[in-house]
């Protein structure tokens, strides 16, 4: 089987490689997960909480190795540690609230005197998760953990763009024997993702609209539910009377968090006409104070693109905007420097919904 080469976003070098999981192996893992699920669910909620909390402790012990792998793939450090902390937080949070949420396992109500409806909540045996490259750890488990708490097993395929964290992650899972067959990680590209859908009882996907459409179609053909969190174009509104420096800071922080590679980054701004020019001037002024993070811990504010192809996509979007009459006030040029692909904070005006 051909190895998949992985690019380091800081220098453009392909300095990591892995063997993708075979389609037959994905099927075998799903079958094993389905067998393990009966015991995982059957031993009850208290057992699941105890095991998952033990895994949270293991994750904390393995944090340095996992964070290093995430940092190598994403060109960031602080956020990588935050990702692991968030997953530990998810585990404790869902475990805390699960007893109350699951206390009433069914609902009964009458439609009329003769017919009684009863809804019983049972977990899907195997929940497949296909996660993206922008937050490799968090988005692999933000849906998997509540599924595990509920009694499902999971089959997770992280992005092949940012896969290095899988090795230390598997080490943390191996320290908790009760998770064998319960938390399953596969690696690879679209073919492996298709195998995950084909062998799951429900599928969760976070990513782009075009890929989400393909997954929705595949899930429909397999007659399984699909839970899709896709891209948007998040807006901010600045009203007359706003504190302009504060508004500009808030919007700029949101726009460049993780170099804009986040689903809820502010991407468009609606401003009251009476303050529009002053607000834009403030935004441009603040953007000029930001600088690239060229190396870990150098105090820079934003890093390069994680996924090299995104540079071309964003460059094409900007060119399209200019062709339709927009003006770029600052930034706007996608640059490759020493292998890293950069876009400085970019402010575009005179745009419409086209």
VENRA-V909777 format. One record per backbone hydrogen bond with DSSP energy under -1.0 kcal/mol. NH is the residue of the N-H (numbers start at 0). CO is the residue of the C=O. If there is no record, write none. Layout:
BEGIN
nh=(NH | NH)
co=(CO | CO)
END
This chain:
BEGIN
nh=(3 | 5 | 7 | 11 | 14 | 17 | 20 | 25 | 26 | 27 | 28 | 29 | 30 | 31 | 32 | 33 | 34 | 35 | 36 | 39 | 40 | 41 | 42 | 43 | 47 | 48 | 49 | 50 | 51 | 52 | 53 | 54 | 55 | 56 | 57 | 58 | 59 | 60 | 61 | 65 | 66 | 67 | 68 | 69 | 70 | 71 | 72 | 73 | 74 | 80 | 81 | 82 | 83 | 84 | 85 | 86 | 87 | 88 | 89 | 90 | 91 | 92 | 93 | 94 | 95 | 96 | 97 | 100 | 101 | 106 | 108 | 110 | 111 | 116 | 118 | 120 | 126 | 127 | 128 | 129 | 130 | 138 | 140 | 141 | 144 | 146 | 147 | 148 | 149 | 151 | 152 | 153 | 154 | 155 | 156 | 165 | 168 | 169 | 170 | 171 | 172 | 173 | 175 | 178 | 179 | 181 | 182 | 183 | 185 | 192 | 193 | 194 | 195 | 196 | 197 | 198 | 199 | 200 | 202 | 203 | 204 | 205 | 206 | 211 | 212 | 213 | 214 | 215 | 216 | 217 | 218 | 219 | 220 | 221 | 223 | 226 | 228 | 235 | 237 | 241 | 243 | 246 | 247 | 248 | 249 | 250 | 251 | 252 | 253 | 254 | 255 | 256 | 258 | 259 | 260 | 261 | 264 | 266 | 267 | 269 | 271 | 274 | 278 | 279 | 280 | 281 | 282 | 283 | 284 | 285 | 286 | 287 | 288 | 289 | 292 | 297 | 300 | 301 | 304 | 309 | 310 | 312 | 313 | 314 | 315 | 316 | 317 | 318 | 319 | 320 | 321 | 322 | 323 | 324 | 325 | 326 | 328 | 334 | 336 | 339 | 341 | 346 | 348)
co=(17 | 15 | 12 | 7 | 12 | 3 | 186 | 21 | 22 | 23 | 24 | 25 | 26 | 27 | 28 | 29 | 30 | 31 | 32 | 35 | 36 | 37 | 38 | 40 | 43 | 44 | 45 | 46 | 47 | 48 | 49 | 50 | 51 | 52 | 53 | 54 | 55 | 56 | 57 | 61 | 62 | 63 | 64 | 65 | 66 | 67 | 68 | 69 | 70 | 76 | 77 | 78 | 79 | 80 | 81 | 82 | 83 | 84 | 85 | 86 | 87 | 88 | 89 | 90 | 91 | 92 | 93 | 96 | 97 | 118 | 116 | 114 | 114 | 108 | 106 | 104 | 152 | 201 | 154 | 203 | 156 | 134 | 137 | 137 | 140 | 142 | 143 | 144 | 145 | 146 | 124 | 181 | 126 | 183 | 128 | 162 | 164 | 165 | 166 | 167 | 168 | 169 | 172 | 175 | 176 | 178 | 178 | 153 | 155 | 188 | 189 | 190 | 191 | 192 | 193 | 194 | 196 | 125 | 224 | 127 | 226 | 129 | 228 | 207 | 208 | 209 | 210 | 211 | 212 | 213 | 214 | 215 | 216 | 217 | 218 | 202 | 204 | 267 | 269 | 238 | 241 | 242 | 243 | 244 | 245 | 246 | 247 | 248 | 249 | 250 | 251 | 252 | 255 | 256 | 257 | 259 | 261 | 233 | 233 | 235 | 237 | 271 | 274 | 275 | 276 | 277 | 278 | 279 | 280 | 281 | 282 | 283 | 285 | 286 | 301 | 294 | 290 | 290 | 340 | 306 | 307 | 308 | 309 | 310 | 311 | 312 | 313 | 314 | 315 | 316 | 317 | 318 | 319 | 321 | 320 | 348 | 346 | 341 | 339 | 336 | 334 | 329 | 326)
END
